[in-house]
Amino acid sequence: MRSSSTAKRSRAERWAVRDLEAIRKFIIPLSPPVTSFEASVRSTPFRILISVLLSARTQDPVTEKAAARLFVKADAPVKMARLGEAEIARLIYPVGFYRTKAKHILGICRALGKAEGFPATLESLLELPGIGRKSANLVLALAFAHPAIAVDTHVFRISRRLGWSAGRTPGEVEKELERLFPRRRWSEVNQVLVGFGQTICRPVHPKCGICILKGTCPSVELK
């Protein structure tokens, strides 16, 4: 016979999966920018990696256009390295921290040019310039369909609002979400919650009145 704590946890897991699926269906007709962005980069692991790097602290439409300009000029590490840091910076402007990102992109291209294969593990991706855990997890999910939860600002904020997590750091939230969701659903979490955050569960003035979860969300703000 299962303990009450085990039964409670199982119920919480079912509710979380139910709510994630409800959010996914709810935001489809809203066409959140993340959907277009991810569709535009799903061609090669290299394009995904560079696009994910560009996306940090940058709105997806800006990232999508910047990535398109860059890849028109160079679509492979060796070719992109030949552009040089100044030209890369010019092409990716106005993404956030474009000068720093240009430096990181050049370093990544040089590293990939020497590598025997494309990095396909969390550890190998973290060795690349400018790639943190969130970005590495997103690359694993998008490029290799590897179960991974990328915790960005949207995922961090919404997970806490919904009561899915109480973590105070992205790493803590990632671990809590891994325990809450079945492994097969991990890669869905980022896209669904980012799209939700872009359209409904915004940082300021969330649209709680029209939210699919307004009846159950512990943080609902109805006026």
C-alpha positions in Angstrom: 0.0 0.0 0.0 1.4 3.4 -1.0 2.1 6.0 1.6 0.1 9.2 1.7 3.2 11.2 0.6 3.7 8.9 -2.4 0.1 9.2 -3.4 0.2 13.0 -3.0 3.3 13.2 -5.2 1.8 11.0 -7.9 -1.3 13.3 -7.9 0.9 16.4 -8.2 2.7 14.8 -11.2 -0.5 14.0 -12.9 -1.8 17.5 -12.4 1.4 19.1 -13.7 1.3 17.0 -16.9 -2.4 17.8 -17.3 -1.7 21.5 -16.9 1.3 21.4 -19.3 -0.8 19.8 -22.0 -3.6 22.3 -21.4 -1.1 25.2 -21.8 0.3 23.7 -24.9 -3.0 23.4 -26.6 -4.1 26.8 -25.4 -1.2 28.8 -26.8 -1.1 27.1 -30.3 -3.6 29.6 -31.9 -1.7 32.5 -30.2 1.4 31.7 -32.3 4.0 32.6 -29.7 7.3 33.9 -31.1 9.2 30.8 -29.7 7.3 28.6 -32.2 8.6 30.5 -35.2 12.1 30.8 -33.8 12.4 27.1 -33.1 11.0 26.2 -36.5 13.5 28.5 -38.2 16.6 26.9 -36.5 15.7 23.2 -36.7 18.0 22.4 -39.6 21.5 21.5 -38.3 23.0 21.2 -34.8 25.4 24.1 -35.6 22.6 26.5 -36.6 20.7 25.5 -33.4 23.7 26.1 -31.3 24.5 29.5 -32.7 20.8 30.6 -32.6 20.4 29.5 -29.0 23.5 31.6 -28.1 22.1 34.6 -29.9 18.7 34.2 -28.2 20.0 34.9 -24.7 18.3 38.1 -23.3 17.0 38.8 -26.8 13.4 38.6 -28.1 12.9 35.7 -30.5 11.9 37.8 -33.6 15.2 39.8 -33.2 17.2 36.6 -32.8 15.5 35.0 -35.8 16.4 37.9 -38.1 20.0 38.1 -36.8 20.6 34.4 -37.2 19.3 34.6 -40.8 21.7 37.4 -41.7 24.6 35.5 -40.2 23.9 32.2 -41.8 23.4 33.8 -45.2 27.1 34.8 -45.0 28.4 31.6 -43.4 26.6 28.3 -42.6 29.5 26.3 -41.2 32.0 26.8 -38.4 35.1 27.2 -40.6 33.4 29.7 -42.9 31.9 31.7 -40.0 35.3 31.9 -38.3 36.7 33.5 -41.5 34.2 36.4 -41.1 36.0 37.7 -38.0 34.7 39.1 -34.8 33.8 42.6 -36.1 31.8 41.3 -39.1 29.9 38.7 -36.9 29.1 41.5 -34.5 27.8 43.7 -37.3 25.6 40.9 -38.7 24.0 39.9 -35.4 23.3 43.5 -34.2 21.0 44.4 -32.4 20.8 41.2 -30.3 21.6 41.7 -26.6 25.4 41.8 -25.8 26.1 41.4 -29.5 29.8 42.2 -29.1 30.3 39.6 -26.4 28.3 37.1 -28.4 30.4 37.7 -31.5 33.5 36.9 -29.5 31.8 33.7 -28.2 30.6 32.7 -31.7 34.2 33.1 -33.1 35.5 30.9 -30.2 32.8 28.3 -30.8 33.6 28.1 -34.5 37.3 27.7 -33.9 36.6 25.0 -31.3 34.3 23.2 -33.7 36.7 23.5 -36.5 39.2 21.5 -34.5 36.8 18.9 -33.1 36.3 15.5 -34.6 32.5 15.7 -34.2 29.8 18.0 -33.0 29.4 18.1 -29.2 26.3 16.1 -28.2 26.5 15.9 -24.4 25.9 18.4 -21.7 29.5 18.3 -20.6 30.9 18.9 -24.1 28.5 21.7 -24.8 29.4 23.4 -21.5 33.0 23.6 -22.6 32.1 25.9 -25.5 32.5 29.7 -25.0 29.3 31.4 -23.9 27.3 28.2 -23.4 25.7 27.8 -20.0 23.5 25.0 -18.7 20.3 26.5 -20.0 21.6 26.9 -23.5 23.3 23.5 -23.5 20.0 21.8 -22.4 18.1 23.6 -25.1 20.6 22.5 -27.8 20.3 18.9 -26.6 16.5 19.1 -26.8 16.3 20.8 -30.2 19.2 19.3 -32.0 19.2 15.7 -30.6 15.8 15.2 -29.1 17.5 14.5 -25.9 15.3 14.8 -22.8 16.4 18.0 -21.1 14.8 20.9 -19.3 16.2 24.4 -20.2 15.3 26.8 -17.4 15.2 30.3 -18.7 13.5 33.3 -17.2 10.0 32.2 -18.4 10.4 28.7 -17.1 11.8 29.9 -13.8 9.0 32.4 -13.3 6.0 30.3 -14.4 7.2 27.1 -12.6 7.2 29.1 -9.3 3.9 30.8 -10.1 2.1 27.5 -10.7 3.6 25.9 -7.6 5.6 23.4 -9.6 8.8 24.6 -8.0 10.1 26.5 -5.0 13.7 26.6 -6.2 15.6 29.9 -5.9 18.1 29.2 -8.7 17.6 27.8 -12.2 19.5 24.7 -11.2 17.2 24.0 -8.3 14.1 24.6 -10.5 15.6 22.3 -13.2 15.9 19.5 -10.7 12.5 20.0 -9.2 10.9 19.9 -12.7 12.9 16.7 -13.6 11.3 15.1 -10.5 7.8 16.4 -11.3 7.6 15.4 -15.0 8.1 12.1 -16.8 11.4 12.1 -18.7 9.6 11.8 -22.0 8.0 15.3 -21.3 11.2 17.1 -20.3 11.9 18.6 -23.7 8.4 20.1 -24.0 8.6 22.1 -20.8 10.8 25.0 -22.2 8.9 25.5 -25.5 5.5 25.4 -23.8 6.3 27.7 -20.9 8.3 30.1 -23.0 5.3 30.4 -25.4 3.0 30.8 -22.4 5.2 33.5 -20.9 5.4 35.4 -24.2 1.6 35.5 -24.6 -0.3 35.0 -21.3 1.8 34.5 -18.2 3.9 37.7 -18.7 6.4 39.0 -16.1 4.3 42.1 -15.5 0.5 42.3 -15.9 -0.1 38.6 -16.7 -3.4 38.0 -18.6 -4.9 35.9 -15.8 -8.4 36.7 -16.8 -8.2 34.7 -20.0 -5.8 32.1 -18.9 -6.7 28.4 -19.2 -5.5 27.8 -15.7 -7.2 30.7 -14.0 -9.4 28.3 -12.0 -6.5 26.4 -10.4 -3.4 28.6 -10.5 -2.3 29.6 -7.0 -0.9 32.9 -8.2 -3.9 34.1 -10.3 -4.5 37.8 -10.3 -8.1 38.4 -11.2 -9.4 42.0 -10.9 
